[in-house]
């Protein structure tokens, strides 16, 4: 279900603004799509998809990005523990502490 409080783009990556989801007829979702020439008014079917197969104008939710650094504490027994502080595990069995920069979309890999 399309939500006016969420961010969307087209399947081909164009930025989208959603104004209303309660229009009438076959195309109840009203908004605009940003092209090289500016914002173009658009309407979409209720589910945000034009056809059963993928269309370049289908609405795709843009999920928030997660950007943070974590430290992977590696232990002799093969266990790995992630922490936000490199000093959080000061144990003699730790054999490495590796900084990893995470930059992914929320829900990626699930």
N, C-alpha and C positions, 0 to 999 in steps of 0.2 A: 504494500500500500504506500502510495506517495504521500509524503508529509511536508507541509510548507515550512516546517521548522528545521528540515534537514537540507544539506547541500547536495546538488546534483550536477552532472555533466552529461553530454551525449556520449554514446558508445565510441564515437570518434574523437572524444576529448574536448569538445567545445563547452565552455562555461554556460550554465543555465541558471535562470532565476525563475522560481515558481511563485505565481501571484495568488492562485486560487485552485482548489481541488474539488469545488462543488458546482462546477458549471453543468449545463444540461447537454443532452444529446450524446453522440458517440465520442466526443472529445471534451470531457469535463475538466481536464487539467489545463490551466492557462498560465503562460509564462513567456519567457523570451530566451533566445539563444544568442550568444555573443559570437559574431563573425568578424572577419577582417574589416567589414564596412560598418560595424556597430551592432547594436542589439536589434534582433529581428523577432517580432511577435510569433509565438508558436502555440499550438494546442496539441495535447496528447490524449490517447485513450486512458481509461481509469488505471490500468496497471503500468502505464508509462512505456509500453512496448507497442510498436506499430504492427508487427506481424508475429507469427509463431517463430519465424527464423529471425536471426539478428539483423537489425536495421541500424544504419549509422546515426539515426535520430532517437533511438531508444534512450530512456533516462536511466542513468547509472548513479547510485548513491556514492557520494564522496565521503569516505570515512576519515576521521581525524588521524593524523600521523603521530606516531610515537617516536620521539627523539630523545635519547638519554644514553649516558655512559654507565656501564656496569663492569664490575670486576669479577672474573671467573677464578675462583680459588680451586686449584687442582691438588688433589691429595694422592698419596702413594698407593692407596687401595683402588684408585681409578675414579673415585667420586669427584664430582664437580659441583660447586655451590656458587650461585650468583649473589652478589651483594653490591650495594651502592657505595660502599666504603672499602678501600683496599686494606685498611687496618682492622677490619671487623673480624678477621680470622687470623689470630696470631698463634698458630699451632705448629709445633715442630714437624708434624706429618704432612704439612703443605709443601708441595714441591714446585709450585708455580702460582703466580697471580697475574692474570692477563686482562688488560683493559679492552673492552669490546664496545664499540659505538653502535647503538641500535637506531635504525632509521627505517621504520616500516609502517604500513597502514594498519590501523586497529583491526584485529581479527585475521591478519595475514597468517597463512599456514594452518589455520584451524579447520 
